Amino acid sequence: MAIGRPKKEIDQKIFEKLCGLQCTLYEITAFLDVSADTLIAWCKKTYGLPFSKVFAIKRQAGFTSLRRSQFQLAEKSAAMAIWLGKQYLGQTDKDYWQRRQDEKALELKERQVEQGEF
């Protein structure tokens, strides 16, 4: 009978929460006090998938939580509302020179219309 180190128990809920917080493999192993090899083998045994696939799935809960927080913050923060508008609604800031160019083009069109050139 071989004598080895006692088997480490990994709490699945804690593991999944750490994935949701976007912790790296090494941060998770440090928190759980296991080696990377142990965690990788545990993922394969528990989920039937390699760590990278499990992490990709379980981190989605963290994205959802972050997105919810951002939308709540946007109700109080104009900067966050603007940022979200740019990310999700395709809104952009035109710089000063672009606005000036657009204004001049509009003025030119208006003059052409007034003079019957258009």
Backbone as a printed PyTorch tensor [residue, N CA C, xyz], in Angstrom:
tensor([[[  0.8490,  -1.1770,   0.0000],
         [  0.0000,   0.0000,   0.0000],
         [  0.8950,   1.2420,   0.0000]],

        [[  0.6490,   2.0920,  -0.9640],
         [  1.4270,   3.3230,  -1.0720],
         [  0.8370,   4.3890,  -0.1620]],

        [[  1.7220,   5.0960,   0.4640],
         [  1.2800,   6.1840,   1.3320],
         [  1.6270,   7.4890,   0.6280]],

        [[  0.6590,   8.3300,   0.4750],
         [  0.8830,   9.6030,  -0.1940],
         [  0.2390,  10.7310,   0.5890]],

        [[  0.2210,  11.8380,  -0.0260],
         [ -0.4070,  12.9940,   0.6030],
         [ -1.9070,  12.7710,   0.6950]],

        [[ -2.5470,  13.3330,   1.7060],
         [ -4.0050,  13.2070,   1.7960],
         [ -4.6620,  13.8970,   0.5960]],

        [[ -5.7510,  13.3320,   0.1440],
         [ -6.4660,  13.8820,  -1.0010],
         [ -7.0600,  15.2380,  -0.6380]],

        [[ -6.8460,  16.2140,  -1.5220],
         [ -7.4030,  17.5580,  -1.3160],
         [ -8.8360,  17.5870,  -1.8230]],

        [[ -9.7220,  18.1160,  -1.0300],
         [-11.1100,  18.2900,  -1.4440],
         [-11.2660,  19.7010,  -1.9940]],

        [[-11.8830,  19.8160,  -3.1450],
         [-12.1170,  21.1180,  -3.7730],
         [-13.6040,  21.3940,  -3.7160]],

        [[-13.9560,  22.5280,  -3.1560],
         [-15.3600,  22.9290,  -3.0510],
         [-15.8030,  23.4710,  -4.4100]],

        [[-16.7370,  22.7810,  -5.0350],
         [-17.1750,  23.1310,  -6.3890],
         [-17.7990,  24.5250,  -6.4450]],

        [[-18.5920,  24.8880,  -5.4540],
         [-19.2260,  26.2130,  -5.4610],
         [-18.1820,  27.3200,  -5.3490]],

        [[-17.1860,  27.1240,  -4.4950],
         [-16.1260,  28.1330,  -4.3620],
         [-15.3520,  28.2330,  -5.6730]],

        [[-15.0300,  27.0870,  -6.2680],
         [-14.3260,  27.0840,  -7.5550],
         [-15.1060,  27.8890,  -8.5910]],

        [[-16.4130,  27.6490,  -8.6810],
         [-17.2290,  28.3430,  -9.6710],
         [-17.3260,  29.8390,  -9.3850]],

        [[-17.3780,  30.2120,  -8.1190],
         [-17.3970,  31.6430,  -7.7760],
         [-16.0870,  32.3140,  -8.1660]],

        [[-14.9740,  31.6280,  -7.9510],
         [-13.6740,  32.1870,  -8.3410],
         [-13.5850,  32.3570,  -9.8540]],

        [[-14.1380,  31.4040, -10.5940],
         [-14.1850,  31.5470, -12.0600],
         [-15.0300,  32.7690, -12.4300]],

        [[-16.1530,  32.9550, -11.7400],
         [-17.0270,  34.0910, -12.0040],
         [-16.3590,  35.4210, -11.7210]],

        [[-15.3970,  35.4120, -10.8050],
         [-14.6360,  36.6310, -10.4940],
         [-13.4590,  36.8280, -11.4520]],

        [[-13.3660,  35.9640, -12.4730],
         [-12.3220,  36.0340, -13.4970],
         [-10.9290,  35.7490, -12.9340]],

        [[-10.8400,  34.9700, -11.8530],
         [ -9.5410,  34.6040, -11.2940],
         [ -8.7950,  33.7110, -12.2830]],

        [[ -7.4860,  33.8410, -12.3110],
         [ -6.6730,  32.9950, -13.1760],
         [ -6.5290,  31.6100, -12.5470]],

        [[ -6.0110,  30.6810, -13.3320],
         [ -5.7590,  29.3310, -12.8310],
         [ -4.9030,  29.3910, -11.5700]],

        [[ -3.8730,  30.2060, -11.5900],
         [ -2.9430,  30.2550, -10.4600],
         [ -3.5500,  30.9710,  -9.2570]],

        [[ -4.4080,  31.9270,  -9.4850],
         [ -5.1160,  32.5540,  -8.3590],
         [ -6.0750,  31.5540,  -7.7110]],

        [[ -6.7420,  30.7730,  -8.5370],
         [ -7.6750,  29.7640,  -8.0110],
         [ -6.9160,  28.7080,  -7.2250]],

        [[ -5.8000,  28.2370,  -7.7860],
         [ -5.0370,  27.2070,  -7.0770],
         [ -4.4680,  27.7400,  -5.7760]],

        [[ -4.0490,  28.9850,  -5.7550],
         [ -3.5260,  29.5700,  -4.5170],
         [ -4.6360,  29.6670,  -3.4740]],

        [[ -5.8120,  30.0940,  -3.8830],
         [ -6.9300,  30.2310,  -2.9520],
         [ -7.3550,  28.8690,  -2.4020]],

        [[ -7.4130,  27.8670,  -3.2810],
         [ -7.8570,  26.5330,  -2.8740],
         [ -6.7320,  25.6980,  -2.2610]],

        [[ -5.5050,  26.2190,  -2.3350],
         [ -4.3200,  25.5420,  -1.7970],
         [ -4.1290,  24.1670,  -2.4300]],

        [[ -4.1920,  24.1500,  -3.7710],
         [ -3.9270,  22.9350,  -4.5390],
         [ -2.9810,  23.2940,  -5.6790]],

        [[ -2.3860,  22.2880,  -6.2730],
         [ -1.5110,  22.5380,  -7.4150],
         [ -2.3570,  22.6960,  -8.6800]],

        [[ -1.7430,  23.2640,  -9.6960],
         [ -2.4380,  23.4230, -10.9760],
         [ -2.7910,  22.0520, -11.5420]],

        [[ -1.8760,  21.0970, -11.4240],
         [ -2.1490,  19.7400, -11.9210],
         [ -3.3450,  19.1250, -11.2140]],

        [[ -3.4360,  19.3430,  -9.8980],
         [ -4.5650,  18.8030,  -9.1300],
         [ -5.8700,  19.4190,  -9.6080]],

        [[ -5.8900,  20.7340,  -9.8070],
         [ -7.1130,  21.4070, -10.2340],
         [ -7.5130,  20.9770, -11.6510]],

        [[ -6.5410,  20.8520, -12.5130],
         [ -6.8160,  20.4240, -13.8910],
         [ -7.4090,  19.0220, -13.9020]],

        [[ -6.8190,  18.1260, -13.1120],
         [ -7.3410,  16.7540, -13.0280],
         [ -8.7370,  16.7410, -12.4010]],

        [[ -8.9540,  17.5810, -11.3970],
         [-10.2650,  17.6720, -10.7320],
         [-11.3330,  18.1440, -11.7150]],

        [[-11.0040,  19.1300, -12.5440],
         [-11.9630,  19.6280, -13.5430],
         [-12.3350,  18.5130, -14.5130]],

        [[-11.3450,  17.7690, -14.9610],
         [-11.5990,  16.6770, -15.9050],
         [-12.5040,  15.6290, -15.2560]],

        [[-12.2400,  15.3150, -13.9810],
         [-13.0310,  14.3010, -13.2750],
         [-14.4340,  14.8190, -12.9500]],

        [[-14.5460,  16.0600, -12.5090],
         [-15.8210,  16.6200, -12.0560],
         [-16.7310,  17.0140, -13.2140]],

        [[-16.1740,  17.6750, -14.2230],
         [-16.9810,  18.2120, -15.3140],
         [-16.8380,  17.4110, -16.6140]],

        [[-15.8120,  16.5690, -16.6870],
         [-15.5590,  15.8400, -17.9260],
         [-14.9780,  16.7260, -19.0080]],

        [[-14.4380,  17.8720, -18.6030],
         [-13.8790,  18.8410, -19.5470],
         [-12.5480,  19.3600, -19.0160]],

        [[-11.6790,  19.8470, -19.9090],
         [-10.4400,  20.4560, -19.4360],
         [-10.7220,  21.7820, -18.7120]],

        [[ -9.7750,  22.1990, -17.8860],
         [ -9.9370,  23.4310, -17.1020],
         [-10.3440,  24.6040, -17.9880]],

        [[ -9.6910,  24.7760, -19.1300],
         [ -9.9630,  25.9500, -19.9720],
         [-11.4200,  26.0070, -20.4170]],

        [[-12.0000,  24.8740, -20.7370],
         [-13.4130,  24.8510, -21.1550],
         [-14.3290,  25.1430, -19.9670]],

        [[-14.0290,  24.5340, -18.8170],
         [-14.8400,  24.7750, -17.6180],
         [-14.7690,  26.2460, -17.2430]],

        [[-13.5660,  26.8050, -17.2640],
         [-13.3850,  28.2130, -16.9110],
         [-14.1750,  29.1120, -17.8580]],

        [[-14.1190,  28.8220, -19.1540],
         [-14.8390,  29.6260, -20.1460],
         [-16.3430,  29.6220, -19.8750]],

        [[-16.8620,  28.4950, -19.4320],
         [-18.2940,  28.3930, -19.1320],
         [-18.6340,  29.1000, -17.8310]],

        [[-17.8650,  28.8240, -16.7970],
         [-18.1920,  29.3260, -15.4530],
         [-17.9090,  30.8150, -15.2920]],

        [[-17.0540,  31.3800, -16.1250],
         [-16.7690,  32.8080, -15.9870],
         [-17.9150,  33.6760, -16.5090]],

        [[-18.8240,  33.0880, -17.2740],
         [-19.9450,  33.8410, -17.8270],
         [-20.8060,  34.4750, -16.7340]],

        [[-20.9420,  33.8000, -15.6000],
         [-21.7180,  34.3670, -14.4870],
         [-21.0900,  35.6760, -14.0220]],

        [[-19.7800,  35.7500, -14.0510],
         [-19.0910,  36.9840, -13.6770],
         [-19.3630,  38.1060, -14.6540]],

        [[-19.4280,  37.7770, -15.9400],
         [-19.7380,  38.7960, -16.9420],
         [-21.1420,  39.3450, -16.7220]],

        [[-22.0700,  38.4620, -16.4240],
         [-23.4450,  38.8810, -16.1850],
         [-23.5230,  39.8150, -14.9860]],

        [[-22.8340,  39.4610, -13.9330],
         [-22.8240,  40.2720, -12.7250],
         [-22.1900,  41.6440, -12.9870]],

        [[-21.0910,  41.6530, -13.7150],
         [-20.4170,  42.9090, -14.0460],
         [-21.3150,  43.7970, -14.9090]],

        [[-21.9640,  43.1910, -15.8960],
         [-22.8490,  43.9580, -16.7690],
         [-23.9980,  44.5770, -15.9560]],

        [[-24.5680,  43.8120, -15.0420],
         [-25.6550,  44.3150, -14.1950],
         [-25.1640,  45.5180, -13.3760]],

        [[-23.9820,  45.4050, -12.8130],
         [-23.4160,  46.5030, -12.0240],
         [-23.1890,  47.7430, -12.8830]],

        [[-22.7210,  47.5380, -14.1060],
         [-22.4770,  48.6740, -14.9940],
         [-23.7810,  49.4010, -15.3360]],

        [[-24.8160,  48.6370, -15.6300],
         [-26.0910,  49.2690, -15.9610],
         [-26.6680,  50.0120, -14.7680]],

        [[-26.4900,  49.4680, -13.5730],
         [-26.9590,  50.1740, -12.3800],
         [-26.1570,  51.4470, -12.1700]],

        [[-24.8560,  51.3920, -12.3880],
         [-24.0010,  52.5640, -12.2420],
         [-24.3510,  53.6290, -13.2780]],

        [[-24.7610,  53.2040, -14.4680],
         [-25.1080,  54.1560, -15.5310],
         [-26.2940,  55.0290, -15.1410]],

        [[-27.1380,  54.5670, -14.2320],
         [-28.2690,  55.3830, -13.7770],
         [-27.8070,  56.5780, -12.9560]],

        [[-26.6050,  56.5040, -12.4000],
         [-26.0850,  57.5780, -11.5490],
         [-24.8800,  58.2840, -12.1560]],

        [[-24.2480,  57.6610, -13.1240],
         [-23.0070,  58.1940, -13.6710],
         [-23.1510,  58.4580, -15.1690]],

        [[-23.0520,  59.7170, -15.5290],
         [-23.1330,  60.0790, -16.9460],
         [-21.9940,  59.4360, -17.7340]],

        [[-20.8150,  59.3860, -17.1330],
         [-19.6630,  58.7940, -17.8240],
         [-19.9260,  57.3270, -18.1660]],

        [[-20.5070,  56.5940, -17.2280],
         [-20.7970,  55.1830, -17.4950],
         [-21.8910,  55.0580, -18.5430]],

        [[-22.8900,  55.9120, -18.4850],
         [-23.9670,  55.8700, -19.4790],
         [-23.4040,  56.1430, -20.8740]],

        [[-22.5070,  57.1030, -20.9820],
         [-21.8800,  57.4220, -22.2690],
         [-21.0530,  56.2400, -22.7600]],

        [[-20.2640,  55.6580, -21.8600],
         [-19.4260,  54.5160, -22.2310],
         [-20.2900,  53.3600, -22.7230]],

        [[-21.3550,  53.0440, -22.0090],
         [-22.2370,  51.9510, -22.4220],
         [-22.8950,  52.2590, -23.7640]],

        [[-23.2640,  53.5230, -23.9820],
         [-23.8410,  53.9200, -25.2610],
         [-22.8730,  53.6840, -26.4080]],

        [[-21.6120,  53.9800, -26.1720],
         [-20.6000,  53.7460, -27.2090],
         [-20.3950,  52.2570, -27.4470]],

        [[-20.4010,  51.4710, -26.3720],
         [-20.1540,  50.0330, -26.4960],
         [-21.3130,  49.2910, -27.1480]],

        [[-22.5300,  49.6040, -26.7320],
         [-23.6790,  48.8080, -27.1540],
         [-24.5540,  49.4670, -28.2040]],

        [[-24.5020,  50.7930, -28.3050],
         [-25.3890,  51.4850, -29.2320],
         [-24.6530,  52.1200, -30.4050]],

        [[-23.3470,  51.9440, -30.4490],
         [-22.5730,  52.4770, -31.5620],
         [-22.4370,  53.9920, -31.5470]],

        [[-22.6910,  54.6070, -30.4110],
         [-22.5770,  56.0570, -30.3130],
         [-21.0970,  56.4360, -30.2940]],

        [[-20.7940,  57.6040, -30.8600],
         [-19.4030,  58.0540, -30.9140],
         [-19.3130,  59.5160, -30.5630]],

        [[-18.1180,  59.9290, -30.2080],
         [-17.8150,  61.3460, -30.0210],
         [-17.1610,  61.8260, -31.3000]],

        [[-17.6800,  62.9130, -31.8600],
         [-16.9910,  63.5180, -32.9880],
         [-16.0650,  64.5640, -32.4040]],

        [[-14.8720,  64.6060, -32.9280],
         [-13.9590,  65.6160, -32.4140],
         [-14.3250,  66.9910, -32.9850]],

        [[-13.7310,  68.0180, -32.4310],
         [-14.0440,  69.4040, -32.7930],
         [-13.9050,  69.6290, -34.2970]],

        [[-12.8200,  69.1410, -34.8940],
         [-12.5610,  69.4210, -36.3070],
         [-13.5560,  68.7010, -37.2010]],

        [[-13.9630,  67.5330, -36.8160],
         [-14.9660,  66.8080, -37.6020],
         [-16.2950,  67.5540, -37.5620]],

        [[-16.6700,  68.0450, -36.3780],
         [-17.9230,  68.8200, -36.2590],
         [-17.8480,  70.0850, -37.1000]],

        [[-16.7000,  70.7720, -37.0660],
         [-16.5240,  72.0030, -37.8590],
         [-16.6530,  71.6910, -39.3480]],

        [[-16.0390,  70.5920, -39.7720],
         [-16.1040,  70.2020, -41.1780],
         [-17.5530,  69.8970, -41.5730]],

        [[-18.2690,  69.1980, -40.7040],
         [-19.6780,  68.8920, -40.9760],
         [-20.5060,  70.1670, -41.0490]],

        [[-20.2480,  71.1180, -40.1480],
         [-20.9880,  72.3820, -40.1400],
         [-20.7230,  73.1600, -41.4260]],

        [[-19.4590,  73.2250, -41.8520],
         [-19.1220,  73.9520, -43.0790],
         [-19.7820,  73.3010, -44.2960]],

        [[-19.7930,  71.9810, -44.3450],
         [-20.4300,  71.2750, -45.4560],
         [-21.9240,  71.5720, -45.4860]],

        [[-22.5460,  71.6190, -44.3310],
         [-23.9710,  71.9280, -44.2360],
         [-24.2370,  73.3700, -44.6920]],

        [[-23.4060,  74.3030, -44.2580],
         [-23.5560,  75.7020, -44.6770],
         [-23.4370,  75.8270, -46.1980]],

        [[-22.4760,  75.1090, -46.7790],
         [-22.2760,  75.1500, -48.2260],
         [-23.5080,  74.6030, -48.9490]],

        [[-24.0580,  73.5000, -48.4730],
         [-25.2630,  72.9170, -49.0750],
         [-26.4320,  73.8950, -48.9770]],

        [[-26.5780,  74.5460, -47.8180],
         [-27.6790,  75.5010, -47.6330],
         [-27.5480,  76.6610, -48.6180]],

        [[-26.3250,  77.1530, -48.8140],
         [-26.1060,  78.2500, -49.7600],
         [-26.4370,  77.8050, -51.1870]],

        [[-26.0400,  76.6000, -51.5280],
         [-26.3440,  76.0860, -52.8620],
         [-27.8440,  75.9650, -53.0890]],

        [[-28.5540,  75.5190, -52.0850],
         [-30.0060,  75.3860, -52.1880],
         [-30.6400,  76.7720, -52.3430]],

        [[-30.1660,  77.7380, -51.5240],
         [-30.7240,  79.0960, -51.5810],
         [-30.4730,  79.7410, -52.9430]],

        [[-29.3280,  79.4400, -53.5550],
         [-28.9790,  80.0580, -54.8270],
         [-29.4910,  79.2290, -56.0110]],

        [[-30.1800,  78.1270, -55.7090],
         [-30.7560,  77.3090, -56.7670],
         [-29.7440,  76.4890, -57.5210]],

        [[-28.5800,  76.2950, -56.9450],
         [-27.5230,  75.5310, -57.6110],
         [-27.6650,  74.0370, -57.3580]],

        [[-28.5260,  73.6560, -56.5030],
         [-28.6170,  72.2490, -56.1270],
         [-29.8690,  71.6380, -56.6200]]])
